[in-house]
């Protein structure tokens, strides 16, 4: 069972700056989590917190990307991506 939700314009996970979407997910196994994260990364999502254990014993996490981006990108505290508004 995979559950996922995209939260548009949620803000950057470090500091809330605008122009970023979040992708939250929950699944039954670590292997399902790994497959999901790999597929999301191919669509330019970067992991924030992934493969975590939820209170009910399932696995989940959060990925993020600039809103509407469709190309590889980088984000670093020393050189943060400005987001896309």
MARDO-751618 format. One record per residue: residue in one letter; x, z negated, y of N, C-alpha, C, O, CB in turn. Coordinates in pm, 1 decimal. Glycine has a CB too. Example, Ala and Ser with C-alpha at 12.3 -4.5 7.8 and 13.67 -1.06 7.14 Angstrom:
REM residues 2
 residuo   n.east     n.up  n.north  ca.east    ca.up ca.north   c.east     c.up  c.north   o.east     o.up  o.north  cb.east    cb.up cb.north
       A   1319.0   -780.0   -569.0   1230.0   -780.0   -450.0   1320.0   -780.0   -330.0   1423.6   -846.5   -331.9   1130.8   -904.6   -447.3
       S   1285.0   -708.0   -225.0   1367.0   -714.0   -106.0   1290.0   -787.0      3.0   1340.9   -803.9    113.8   1408.4   -572.5    -59.8
REM end
This chain:
REM residues 85
 residuo   n.east     n.up  n.north  ca.east    ca.up ca.north   c.east     c.up  c.north   o.east     o.up  o.north  cb.east    cb.up cb.north
       X     82.8      0.0   -116.6      0.0      0.0      0.0     88.3      0.0    124.3    163.5    -94.8    146.9    -94.8   -120.0     -1.0
       X     79.9    103.1    203.0    154.4    112.6    327.6     55.9    109.2    442.2    -39.8    186.5    446.0    241.1    241.1    332.5
       X     80.2     19.1    535.2      1.9     12.4    658.0     98.1     37.9    772.6    208.6    -16.2    775.2    -72.0   -126.2    673.6
       X     56.0    120.1    867.0    141.6    146.0    982.2     55.5    163.4   1106.2    -60.5    203.8   1098.5    229.7    270.9    959.0
       X    114.3    132.4   1219.3     44.5    146.6   1346.4    145.8    181.2   1454.9    250.0    116.8   1466.6    -33.4     16.7   1382.5
       X    114.5    283.0   1533.6    196.1    319.3   1649.1    132.0    257.3   1772.7     11.7    270.2   1795.4    209.2    475.5   1663.8
       X    213.2    190.9   1850.6    167.3    130.1   1975.0    234.0    207.5   2088.4    353.5    192.2   2113.4    201.6    -24.9   1981.5
       X    156.6    289.5   2155.5    208.1    375.8   2261.7    236.9    295.2   2388.5    161.5    205.7   2426.9    108.1    488.7   2292.2
       X    348.9    330.6   2451.8    390.0    268.6   2578.8    392.7    116.2   2570.6    352.3     47.7   2664.6    296.0    311.8   2690.9
       X    439.8     64.0   2459.2    447.3    -80.4   2438.6    563.0   -144.0   2515.0    561.4   -263.9   2542.6    460.8   -111.0   2291.0
       X    662.1    -64.4   2548.6    780.8   -117.4   2615.5    896.2   -131.7   2518.0    876.1   -138.1   2396.7    750.2   -252.2   2680.6
       X   1015.9   -136.5   2571.6   1137.2   -149.0   2490.5   1139.8   -285.8   2422.7   1105.4   -385.7   2485.9   1264.5   -128.8   2577.5
       X   1179.7   -292.6   2295.7   1178.0   -422.7   2227.0   1278.4   -524.7   2282.1   1259.8   -644.7   2261.5   1205.3   -401.7   2081.2
       X   1384.2   -480.6   2351.4   1481.0   -576.7   2406.2   1428.0   -643.9   2531.2   1438.7   -765.3   2548.0   1613.3   -507.6   2437.3
       X   1370.5   -562.4   2618.8   1339.5   -616.2   2752.0   1204.8   -571.3   2808.7   1171.6   -605.2   2922.4   1447.5   -576.7   2847.3
       X   1127.3   -496.1   2731.8    993.8   -456.4   2774.4    989.2   -342.5   2874.3    881.8   -310.4   2925.1    925.7   -572.0   2832.3
       X   1105.0   -278.7   2904.8   1100.7   -170.1   3004.4   1010.0    -58.7   2955.4   1004.2    -32.4   2835.3   1243.0   -114.8   3032.8
       X    939.7      6.8   3045.2    839.5    106.0   3005.9    900.7    232.0   2947.1   1020.6    257.1   2959.4    754.6    142.7   3124.3
       X    814.1    311.5   2882.1    855.3    440.8   2830.9    893.9    441.6   2684.5    959.5    535.2   2638.9    967.9    490.1   2909.8
       X    854.4    338.1   2608.7    888.5    330.2   2467.1    765.0    302.1   2382.4    676.9    225.6   2421.7    993.9    222.3   2443.9
       X    760.3    365.1   2265.4    656.1    340.6   2165.9    713.2    253.7   2054.8    833.1    258.8   2027.2    600.3    474.3   2108.6
       X    628.2    174.3   1991.1    666.8     94.0   1875.6    592.1    144.5   1753.2    478.4    190.7   1763.4    637.8    -56.6   1899.8
       X    656.2    135.5   1638.0    595.5    169.2   1510.0    606.8     45.9   1420.7    716.0     11.3   1375.7    664.5    295.0   1444.1
       X    494.2    -20.3   1395.2    491.4   -137.7   1307.9    446.0    -92.5   1169.3    359.5     -5.7   1157.1    396.5   -249.8   1364.9
       X    504.4   -151.2   1065.5    462.2   -116.1    929.8    466.2   -237.1    838.2    533.8   -336.3    865.6    550.5     -5.0    873.2
       X    392.1   -226.6    729.0    388.8   -329.2    625.0    367.8   -258.2    491.9    286.0   -166.6    483.2    275.6   -436.1    651.9
       X    440.2   -299.0    388.6    428.9   -235.9    257.1    457.0   -338.8    147.6    491.7   -453.5    176.0    526.4   -115.6    245.0
       X    441.5   -296.2     22.6    449.1   -388.6    -90.3    588.8   -419.0   -142.8    609.3   -524.2   -203.4    369.5   -335.0   -200.0
       X    685.4   -330.0   -121.5    816.8   -351.4   -183.8    929.1   -311.4    -89.6    908.7   -235.6      5.2    827.9   -272.2   -314.8
       X   1047.1   -363.2   -117.0   1163.6   -329.0    -36.4   1197.2   -181.4    -52.3   1240.5   -117.6     43.7   1284.1   -416.0    -75.7
       X   1178.0   -126.2   -171.5   1207.4     16.4   -190.2   1110.4    102.2   -109.3   1151.2    203.6    -52.6   1199.9     54.3   -340.0
       X    983.9     64.1   -102.8    887.2    136.5    -21.3    925.6    125.4    127.0    911.4    221.8    202.2    743.6     81.9    -45.2
       X    973.5      9.6    168.0   1018.6    -10.5    305.0   1136.7     80.8    336.2   1140.0    143.4    442.1   1056.9   -157.4    328.1
       X   1231.8     88.9    247.0   1350.0    173.0    267.5   1311.9    319.9    280.7   1364.2    390.1    367.2   1448.7    155.0    152.1
       X   1221.2    366.8    195.4   1176.1    506.4    201.0   1103.7    532.9    332.6   1125.8    636.1    396.0   1083.5    539.2     81.1
       X   1017.4    440.2    373.9    943.3    457.1    498.8   1038.2    463.2    618.7   1024.4    550.6    704.3    842.7    342.6    517.0
       X   1133.4    371.5    625.0   1226.3    367.6    737.8   1308.9    495.7    743.3   1330.7    550.6    851.2   1318.7    245.0    727.6
       X   1354.3    542.9    629.5   1432.7    666.2    626.4   1349.6    784.3    678.1   1400.4    866.5    754.4   1482.8    694.5    483.0
       X   1223.9    793.4    637.8   1136.7    900.9    685.4   1111.0    888.8    835.8   1107.0    989.6    906.3   1003.4    899.3    608.9
       X   1093.7    766.3    884.9   1070.5    744.8   1028.1   1195.3    781.8   1109.4   1184.2    840.0   1217.2   1031.0    597.5   1054.9
       X   1312.1    748.3   1058.1   1435.8    783.7   1127.9   1450.6    935.0   1140.6   1506.2    983.4   1239.2   1557.1    725.1   1054.5
       X   1402.0   1010.0   1042.8   1406.5   1155.9   1049.5   1316.5   1208.8   1161.0   1330.5   1323.5   1203.4   1365.0   1216.7    915.0
       X   1223.9   1124.8   1208.5   1134.7   1160.7   1319.3   1176.6   1089.6   1448.0   1095.8   1072.6   1539.4    988.7   1125.6   1284.4
       X   1303.6   1048.2   1454.5   1368.4    994.1   1573.8   1332.6    850.1   1608.3   1362.1    805.1   1719.0   1335.3   1079.1   1688.7
       X   1269.3    775.8   1515.9   1246.0    632.7   1535.5   1376.0    559.6   1502.6   1444.7    595.9   1407.2   1126.6    580.5   1445.9
       X   1410.2    457.2   1580.5   1525.2    371.0   1550.4   1474.2    235.9   1502.7   1375.5    184.6   1555.4   1617.8    354.2   1675.4
       X   1540.8    177.8   1403.0   1499.9     45.6   1354.1   1523.0    -62.3   1459.9   1624.9    -63.0   1529.0   1576.5     10.3   1225.6
       X   1427.2   -152.2   1470.8   1445.1   -271.9   1552.7   1461.2   -388.8   1455.7   1569.4   -446.6   1446.4   1323.2   -294.6   1652.6
       X   1358.3   -422.9   1385.9   1362.4   -522.8   1278.7   1294.7   -457.6   1158.0   1175.0   -429.3   1162.7   1290.4   -659.9   1320.8
       X   1368.6   -433.8   1051.7   1310.0   -366.9    935.1   1344.2   -441.4    806.5   1438.3   -520.6    801.7   1359.1   -221.4    926.4
       X   1265.9   -414.3    702.7   1282.2   -472.6    569.1   1263.3   -624.6    567.9   1315.9   -693.1    480.2   1419.7   -438.2    514.6
       X   1189.3   -676.7    664.0   1163.5   -820.0    669.4   1055.7   -861.2    571.5    973.8   -779.4    529.6   1124.0   -861.1    809.4
       X   1055.8   -987.7    535.5    954.2  -1041.1    445.5    843.8  -1106.5    528.6    870.1  -1193.8    611.3   1016.3  -1143.1    345.1
       X    720.4  -1063.2    505.3    604.9  -1118.4    574.9    558.0  -1245.7    504.5    598.7  -1273.1    391.5    490.3  -1014.5    582.0
       X    473.4  -1322.7    570.6    423.3  -1448.8    515.2    351.4  -1429.7    382.2    354.1  -1518.9    297.4    329.7  -1515.2    614.1
       X    287.4  -1315.0    362.5    212.9  -1290.9    238.7    299.6  -1229.7    128.0    246.9  -1191.2     23.6     95.3  -1199.7    267.1
       X    430.8  -1220.2    148.7    521.9  -1167.8     47.6    543.3  -1018.2     53.9    621.7   -964.5    -24.3    471.9  -1203.0    -86.3
       X    476.0   -948.9    144.8    499.5   -806.4    162.0    619.9   -786.2    252.9    678.4   -882.8    302.0    374.2   -735.9    219.8
       X    656.4   -661.1    275.1    771.1   -628.4    358.9    722.9   -550.9    480.3    620.7   -482.5    474.3    877.1   -547.0    280.0
       X    795.4   -561.4    589.2    753.6   -489.8    708.6    860.8   -486.3    812.9    972.5   -534.0    792.9    630.9   -551.0    765.6
       X    823.9   -427.7    926.7    918.7   -419.5   1035.0    865.1   -342.1   1152.4    747.4   -306.5   1159.0   1044.8   -358.1    987.7
       X    957.4   -316.5   1247.2    925.0   -246.6   1370.5   1037.3   -147.8   1401.1   1155.6   -181.0   1392.5    904.3   -346.9   1488.5
       X    998.0    -26.7   1436.8   1090.8     74.3   1485.3   1046.0    113.8   1624.8    933.3     83.6   1664.1   1097.0    198.3   1389.7
       X   1132.5    181.4   1700.8   1096.6    219.2   1836.9   1161.8    350.5   1874.6   1260.2    392.6   1813.7   1136.8    110.1   1935.6
       X   1105.1    415.3   1977.0   1164.8    536.1   2033.6   1104.6    560.7   2171.0    996.1    511.6   2202.1   1142.5    659.0   1940.6
       X   1176.7    638.0   2253.8   1118.5    676.1   2382.2    988.6    754.4   2358.4    980.9    835.7   2266.3   1219.5    760.5   2465.7
       X    889.9    730.4   2439.2    759.0    794.1   2422.9    771.4    945.8   2421.5    820.4   1006.0   2517.1    663.9    750.5   2534.6
       X    726.4   1006.9   2312.0    721.9   1152.3   2301.3    853.7   1221.4   2274.2    857.9   1344.4   2276.4    666.9   1206.3   2423.3
       X    960.8   1149.5   2248.9   1090.9   1213.6   2226.9   1089.2   1292.8   2096.3   1027.6   1251.1   1998.3   1204.3   1108.0   2224.4
       X   1157.2   1407.0   2096.1   1160.4   1491.0   1976.4   1300.7   1543.6   1949.0   1318.7   1657.3   1905.3   1063.0   1607.6   1990.9
       X   1399.3   1458.9   1975.6   1539.2   1493.6   1952.5   1617.0   1363.9   1927.7   1571.7   1256.2   1966.4   1599.0   1573.5   2074.3
       X   1732.4   1373.7   1863.9   1813.7   1253.4   1843.0   1846.7   1187.0   1977.1   1861.7   1253.9   2079.4   1944.1   1288.6   1767.0
       X   1857.4   1054.8   1973.8   1885.7    978.8   2094.3   1963.3    853.8   2057.5   1969.3    816.8   1940.2   1755.7    942.6   2168.9
       X   2022.6    788.4   2156.0   2096.4    664.4   2133.0   2048.7    558.5   2231.4   1992.5    588.6   2336.7   2249.4    687.2   2146.9
       X   2073.0    434.3   2193.9   2036.0    320.9   2277.0   2138.5    211.7   2251.8   2165.8    176.5   2137.0   1890.1    271.4   2246.5
       X   2194.1    159.1   2356.9   2297.6     57.8   2344.8   2284.3    -36.6   2464.1   2256.2      9.3   2574.9   2440.6    122.3   2338.2
       X   2303.5   -165.4   2445.0   2292.6   -258.0   2559.4   2384.3   -221.0   2676.1   2351.3   -246.7   2791.9   2324.5   -399.0   2514.2
       X   2497.9   -161.2   2645.8   2590.7   -120.2   2752.9   2547.9     10.1   2819.4   2587.7     39.2   2932.2   2732.1   -104.7   2697.0
       X   2465.7     89.1   2748.0   2418.9    216.6   2800.3   2275.7    237.9   2751.7   2251.9    322.4   2665.4   2512.5    334.4   2755.7
       X   2180.2    162.3   2806.0   2043.0    169.5   2755.8   1974.6    302.5   2789.4   1995.8    360.6   2895.8   1961.7     54.9   2812.6
       X   1893.3    347.9   2696.3   1812.9    467.8   2722.3   1705.8    430.4   2824.7   1646.9    322.8   2814.6   1747.9    524.3   2589.2
       X   1679.3    516.6   2922.9   1582.5    480.0   3027.2   1436.5    485.7   2983.8   1349.4    436.7   3055.6   1600.7    569.3   3144.3
       X   1408.1    544.7   2867.3   1270.1    562.0   2826.7   1211.2    685.4   2891.5   1270.5    744.5   2981.7   1187.8    439.1   2862.0
       X   1093.8    723.4   2844.3   1026.7    841.7   2897.8    887.4    798.7   2941.2    804.5    760.5   2858.7   1020.5    958.5   2791.9
       X    863.0    805.2   3068.9    732.9    764.2   3123.6    645.4    883.5   3150.9    532.4    867.9   3197.2    751.0    683.5   3251.2
REM end
